[in-house]
Amino acid sequence: MAKTILYLFFLPFLFISCQSESGKNNHPAPTTNSGIVVADTILYPVDIINLDMTNTWASSRLRNLEHQKLIDLLFQAVYKGKAKALDYYNREPIPAEELKKMEETGKFDRTQAAQLQFEETWRVDPQEGTMTKSIQSVLLAWPVFDSQGNFQAYQAGFVIALNH
């Protein structure tokens, strides 16, 4: 009986010692490499500019996207050497200086980047109830219009290979 009372006395201290200073349990957060791979290298496009202003659903989906910030950060990652620009067609590296020249000549207008294509690995961790996505690369694409200004297709620009 005395042991039971002693255990009950120390039990709250045991729980307190298992928590961090913020009051949360010290369970490690899942890493991007935890879980079971359910898609190794999946490719999919995401429109990041609504080219049809009558499409209110597309506008609604993009309302929280900071388009310019996203594109600027991707370009900065390349220019600072944190990511690599690759030619879309042959995957050859594009030196940062060459990319800057292409941007200066108007080949790549940051404000008009309208679509991204992600190359990712998806993992599910059933024990933690989580799903994580690890992005390997992002393709930036620009819209192509006909002579009347009608959207025709997306033109692949370049791929940004992200560091892991």
C-alpha positions as CSV (number, residue, x, y, z in Angstrom):
1,M,0.0,0.0,0.0
2,A,2.8,2.4,0.8
3,K,4.4,1.6,-2.5
4,T,1.2,2.4,-4.3
5,I,0.9,5.8,-2.6
6,L,4.6,6.5,-3.4
7,Y,3.9,5.6,-7.1
8,L,0.9,7.9,-7.2
9,F,2.9,10.7,-5.6
10,F,5.7,10.4,-8.3
11,L,3.4,9.7,-11.3
12,P,2.6,13.4,-12.0
13,F,6.4,14.2,-12.0
14,L,6.9,11.4,-14.5
15,F,4.4,12.9,-16.9
16,I,5.8,16.4,-16.4
17,S,9.3,15.1,-17.2
18,C,8.1,13.6,-20.5
19,Q,6.9,17.0,-21.8
20,S,8.9,19.8,-23.4
21,E,9.1,23.3,-22.0
22,S,6.2,24.3,-24.3
23,G,4.0,21.6,-22.7
24,K,4.0,19.3,-25.7
25,N,5.1,15.7,-25.6
26,N,8.6,15.0,-26.7
27,H,7.6,12.8,-29.6
28,P,9.8,13.4,-32.6
29,A,8.0,15.0,-35.6
30,P,7.9,12.8,-38.6
31,T,10.8,13.5,-41.0
32,T,10.3,13.8,-44.7
33,N,12.0,10.3,-45.0
34,S,9.6,8.6,-42.6
35,G,6.8,6.5,-43.7
36,I,6.0,4.1,-46.5
37,V,6.7,5.3,-50.1
38,V,3.4,5.3,-52.0
39,A,4.6,7.4,-55.0
40,D,8.2,7.5,-55.9
41,T,8.6,10.2,-58.4
42,I,5.2,11.5,-59.2
43,L,4.8,14.4,-61.6
44,Y,1.9,16.8,-61.6
45,P,1.2,20.4,-62.7
46,V,-0.3,23.2,-60.6
47,D,-1.6,26.3,-62.2
48,I,-0.4,29.3,-60.2
49,I,-2.0,32.0,-62.2
50,N,-5.7,32.0,-63.2
51,L,-5.7,32.7,-67.0
52,D,-9.5,32.7,-67.2
53,M,-10.9,35.4,-64.9
54,T,-14.4,34.0,-65.4
55,N,-13.3,30.9,-63.6
56,T,-14.1,32.0,-60.0
57,W,-13.2,28.5,-58.6
58,A,-9.6,28.9,-59.9
59,S,-9.4,32.4,-58.4
60,S,-10.7,31.0,-55.1
61,R,-8.1,28.2,-55.1
62,L,-5.2,30.7,-55.7
63,R,-6.4,33.4,-53.3
64,N,-3.8,32.6,-50.6
65,L,-0.9,32.0,-53.0
66,E,1.9,34.6,-52.8
67,H,2.8,34.1,-56.5
68,Q,5.6,36.7,-56.7
69,K,7.1,35.7,-53.5
70,L,7.2,32.0,-54.5
71,I,8.8,32.7,-57.9
72,D,11.3,35.2,-56.4
73,L,12.3,32.6,-53.8
74,L,12.8,29.9,-56.4
75,F,15.0,32.2,-58.6
76,Q,16.9,33.4,-55.5
77,A,17.6,29.8,-54.5
78,V,19.3,29.3,-57.9
79,Y,21.2,32.6,-57.9
80,K,22.5,31.8,-54.4
81,G,23.6,28.3,-55.3
82,K,21.1,26.6,-53.0
83,A,19.3,24.9,-56.0
84,K,20.2,24.2,-59.6
85,A,18.6,25.3,-62.8
86,L,18.4,22.6,-65.4
87,D,17.3,22.7,-69.1
88,Y,13.9,21.1,-69.3
89,Y,14.7,19.1,-72.4
90,N,18.1,17.6,-71.7
91,R,18.5,18.2,-67.9
92,E,21.8,19.9,-68.5
93,P,22.7,22.6,-65.9
94,I,22.0,26.2,-66.7
95,P,24.6,28.4,-65.0
96,A,23.1,31.1,-62.8
97,E,24.8,33.8,-65.0
98,E,23.1,32.4,-68.1
99,L,19.7,32.2,-66.3
100,K,20.1,35.9,-65.3
101,K,20.8,36.8,-69.0
102,M,17.7,34.9,-70.1
103,E,15.7,36.7,-67.5
104,E,17.1,40.1,-68.5
105,T,16.3,39.5,-72.2
106,G,12.7,38.6,-71.3
107,K,12.8,34.9,-72.0
108,F,11.6,34.3,-68.4
109,D,9.3,36.9,-67.0
110,R,8.8,36.1,-63.3
111,T,5.5,37.8,-63.2
112,Q,4.1,35.6,-65.9
113,A,5.2,32.2,-64.6
114,A,1.8,30.5,-64.7
115,Q,2.3,26.9,-63.9
116,L,4.6,24.7,-61.8
117,Q,5.2,21.0,-62.4
118,F,6.3,19.2,-59.2
119,E,8.4,16.1,-59.1
120,E,7.9,14.5,-55.7
121,T,8.0,11.4,-53.5
122,W,5.0,10.8,-51.3
123,R,5.1,8.8,-48.1
124,V,2.4,7.7,-45.7
125,D,3.2,6.9,-42.0
126,P,0.2,4.9,-40.8
127,Q,1.5,4.8,-37.2
128,E,1.7,8.6,-37.0
129,G,-1.3,9.2,-39.3
130,T,0.7,11.5,-41.5
131,M,1.5,11.9,-45.2
132,T,4.6,13.8,-46.3
133,K,5.7,14.9,-49.7
134,S,9.3,15.5,-50.6
135,I,9.8,17.8,-53.7
136,Q,12.8,16.9,-55.9
137,S,12.3,19.5,-58.5
138,V,10.0,22.2,-59.9
139,L,9.4,23.0,-63.5
140,L,8.4,26.6,-64.2
141,A,6.2,27.1,-67.2
142,W,4.8,30.2,-69.1
143,P,1.6,30.5,-71.1
144,V,1.7,30.7,-74.9
145,F,-1.0,32.7,-76.6
146,D,-2.1,32.8,-80.3
147,S,-2.2,36.0,-82.3
148,Q,-5.6,36.9,-81.0
149,G,-4.5,36.6,-77.4
150,N,-6.1,33.2,-76.7
151,F,-4.3,30.8,-74.4
152,Q,-2.9,27.8,-76.4
153,A,-0.6,25.9,-74.0
154,Y,2.2,26.1,-71.4
155,Q,5.8,26.4,-72.5
156,A,8.3,24.7,-70.3
157,G,10.9,27.1,-69.0
158,F,13.4,25.4,-66.9
159,V,13.6,22.9,-64.0
160,I,14.8,23.8,-60.5
161,A,16.4,20.8,-58.8
162,L,16.1,21.3,-55.1
163,N,18.7,20.3,-52.5
164,H,17.6,17.6,-50.0
